[in-house]
Amino acid sequence: MHQRTDTVENADDDPGDRKPSVVDSVKVEAPMKIEASVKVEASSVNFDVGKLRDNEVDTTHLFSTRDTWKDKEELLDWVRRQANRVGFTSGEHKLLKRKVKHEATRSRKCGCLFKVRGYVVRENNFWKLVILNGVHNHEMVRYVAGHLLSGRLMEDDKKIVHDLTDSSVKPKSILTNLKKKRKESITNIKQVYNERHKFKKAKRDDLTEMQYLISKLEENVYVHYVREKKESQNVQDIFWTHPTSVKLFNNFPTVLIMDSTYKTNLYRMPLFEIVGVTSTYLTYSVGFAFMTSEKEDNFTWALQMLLKLLEPNSDMPKVVVTDRDPSMMKVVANVLPDSSAILCYFHVGKNVRSRIIIDCKVKHNVVVVDGQKKIVDEENHRPALGHRPRVRRPRAHAGRGSKIFLRNGPVLDYVETTILKPFKDKLVKAWTDLVLHLRCRTTNRVEGAHGAVKEYLSTSKGIWVLVGKK
């Protein structure tokens, strides 16, 4: 009568290439024919358990059981759980087939002789366990979580990570999903990040990040333009948009809102985003551009590529809303001379409030009023922003322009010289209401689009692979 056995054991290591560590392994041999009894060589069983040397630990009592298991996987799971409880890991050791990269690098294996063997009983086809050597020649670790072997991802876990990564699920949500699927899992977030990185790198193959981005844009039929540096073939700027955005832009070109955002890629390149407004006051994306810097040359190229999207008989944009970026304002005036420029009054008001606090030397605290943070005077506990300038709308018959009521001279000078005199026609409602701006006097719409893009990318230091598939 034959017997089928599966061995759970450690592979011997080269004595000259050992480094003290806490690593054990599980090795499952191919099934053999079943016998009624288990034959074990006497030389492989440890009879000298009572005499332990330094750093040796006897774990025989933890694996001594009369339990049976339905299949091999149940047996291996039980062995791994017991190993994690006591403080050592299990896995299959393989000898290196190639030379290590650094001569100072050594193996983590310590030649532990711990060995247990699983076998199948013919009468009921259940699996049982026999201990061949329950002694370890190393100390047990205190915390097994996050260990290289004990926390490794199984093949099923890797497939889950790959599928959820393709669905743009965040790493912490992936880890939660893995622990729900397998409650005994002690995988940590670092191993999830490592597997995501391997998966994305494998998808990219030998292509660079920029090459992969361009290939995905071509694959999804995006309209894109690339500008390279003159002295080299490195990409300087890249502009892209979706075909649906091109149709919307030709139908609703009246108002454009432009702004740049940051922390969207590993290379710290600004992401220049342009959005438009439909006749029903809905926001749509017009185009995106990665630029090496926010200089006039970069903005000029991006807006020139934007105008290429317009059909010959389409109307030109009538209103362009931006923040007070000097380079962008100058480029808009040059590339779109027939358009009316409007400055975001929210950003201007924020600058004025900051100037009031500095010039008026207001001692302020931040308190929460009606769920909103407000700056208040420390002494009178009243809003310090009450000192902001009040602008009276000029009338057509009044030749004096705007009149400002303010208690402090330096702030009045700042508002008049820095804001009103150069930009009153782009900021004050009396002038901005003369153009059809569709109630867009701030950059809030493009700021909201920035938030949606960043949430979709799910990382601030990702690579263009993420953007390439969007």
Secondary structure, 3 states (H helix, E strand, C coil): CCEEEEEEECCCCCHHHCCCCCCCCCCCCCCCCECCCCCCCHHHCCCCCCCCCCCCEECHHHHCCCCCECCHHHHHHHHHHHHHHHCCCCCCCCCCCCCCCCCCCCCCCCCCCCEEEEEECCCCCCEEEEEEECEECCCCCCCCCCCCCCCCCCHHHHHHHHHHHHCCCCHHHHHHHHHHHCCCCCCCHHHHHHHHHHHHHHHHCCCCHHHHHHHHHHHCCCEEEEEECCCCCCEEEEEEECHHHHHHHHHCCCEEEEEEECCCCCCCCCEEEEEEECCCCCEEEEEEEEECCCCHHHHHHHHHHHHCCCCCCCCCCCEEEECCCHHHHHHHHHHCCCCEEEECHHHHHHHHHHHHHHHCCCCEEEEEECCEEEEEECCCCCEHHHHCCEECCCCCCCCCCCCEECCCHHHHHHHHHHHHHHHHHHHCHHHHCCCCCCCCCCCHHHHHHHHHHHHHHCCCCCCHHHHHCC
